[in-house]
Amino acid sequence: MANNTSDSREQHWVKTRSLTIVVLILWALFGLIIPWNAGALNSISFMGFPLGYYMCVQGSLIAFVVLIWVQNWRQDAIDDEFGVGD
């Protein structure tokens, strides 16, 4: 466990910021990019549904829940690594 020095706070922030950027990019992918390209994805079938339709109504929701869980899990690990929140 690291001390709460200026350097460890900076490292904590760097890891937190990196995690947030990755999650926001993935959120934009599932929330904006995939629905925007749903027409092109409809030529592929998944579980009997056009892939674009499936990704807009089910896939994105599943991805958002998984993203929330992974972000919380990783942020807890980062906080524990730097002794934040004790």
C-alpha positions as CSV (number, residue, x, y, z in Angstrom):
1,M,0.0,0.0,0.0
2,A,1.5,3.3,-1.0
3,N,1.7,6.4,1.2
4,N,-0.6,9.4,0.5
5,T,2.2,11.5,-0.9
6,S,1.9,13.8,-3.8
7,D,3.5,11.2,-6.1
8,S,1.1,8.4,-5.2
9,R,-1.9,10.8,-5.6
10,E,-0.6,11.6,-9.1
11,Q,-0.2,8.0,-10.0
12,H,-3.7,7.2,-8.6
13,W,-5.1,10.0,-10.7
14,V,-3.2,8.8,-13.8
15,K,-4.7,5.3,-13.5
16,T,-8.2,6.6,-12.7
17,R,-8.1,8.9,-15.7
18,S,-6.9,6.2,-18.0
19,L,-9.6,3.8,-16.8
20,T,-12.2,6.6,-17.3
21,I,-11.0,7.4,-20.8
22,V,-11.2,3.7,-21.8
23,V,-14.7,3.3,-20.4
24,L,-15.9,6.5,-22.1
25,I,-14.5,5.3,-25.5
26,L,-16.3,1.9,-25.1
27,W,-19.5,3.7,-24.0
28,A,-19.4,5.9,-27.1
29,L,-18.8,2.8,-29.2
30,F,-21.8,0.9,-27.9
31,G,-24.0,4.0,-27.4
32,L,-23.2,6.0,-30.6
33,I,-21.1,4.2,-33.2
34,I,-22.8,0.8,-33.3
35,P,-26.4,2.3,-33.4
36,W,-25.2,4.7,-36.1
37,N,-24.0,1.8,-38.2
38,A,-26.9,-0.5,-37.4
39,G,-28.1,-0.5,-41.0
40,A,-24.8,-2.0,-42.2
41,L,-24.8,-4.5,-39.4
42,N,-28.3,-5.8,-40.3
43,S,-26.8,-7.9,-43.1
44,I,-25.4,-10.2,-40.3
45,S,-27.8,-12.4,-38.2
46,F,-27.4,-13.1,-34.5
47,M,-29.8,-15.4,-32.7
48,G,-32.3,-15.0,-35.6
49,F,-32.3,-11.2,-35.4
50,P,-30.4,-8.7,-37.6
51,L,-27.2,-7.8,-35.7
52,G,-27.8,-4.1,-35.9
53,Y,-31.2,-4.5,-34.3
54,Y,-29.9,-6.9,-31.6
55,M,-27.0,-4.5,-30.7
56,C,-29.3,-1.6,-30.3
57,V,-32.0,-3.3,-28.2
58,Q,-30.0,-5.9,-26.2
59,G,-26.3,-5.8,-26.9
60,S,-25.7,-2.2,-25.9
61,L,-27.6,-2.7,-22.6
62,I,-25.6,-5.8,-21.8
63,A,-22.4,-3.9,-22.7
64,F,-23.3,-1.0,-20.4
65,V,-24.0,-3.2,-17.4
66,V,-20.7,-5.0,-18.0
67,L,-18.8,-1.7,-18.4
68,I,-20.3,-0.4,-15.1
69,W,-19.3,-3.6,-13.3
70,V,-15.7,-3.6,-14.8
71,Q,-15.2,0.0,-14.0
72,N,-16.2,-0.4,-10.4
73,W,-14.1,-3.5,-10.0
74,R,-11.0,-1.8,-11.5
75,Q,-11.5,1.4,-9.6
76,D,-11.7,-0.5,-6.3
77,A,-8.5,-2.2,-7.2
78,I,-6.8,1.1,-8.1
79,D,-8.1,2.7,-4.8
80,D,-6.8,-0.3,-2.8
81,E,-3.4,-0.1,-4.5
82,F,-3.0,3.5,-3.4
83,G,-4.8,3.3,-0.1
84,V,-7.6,5.6,-1.1
85,G,-11.0,5.3,0.7
86,D,-9.8,3.6,3.8
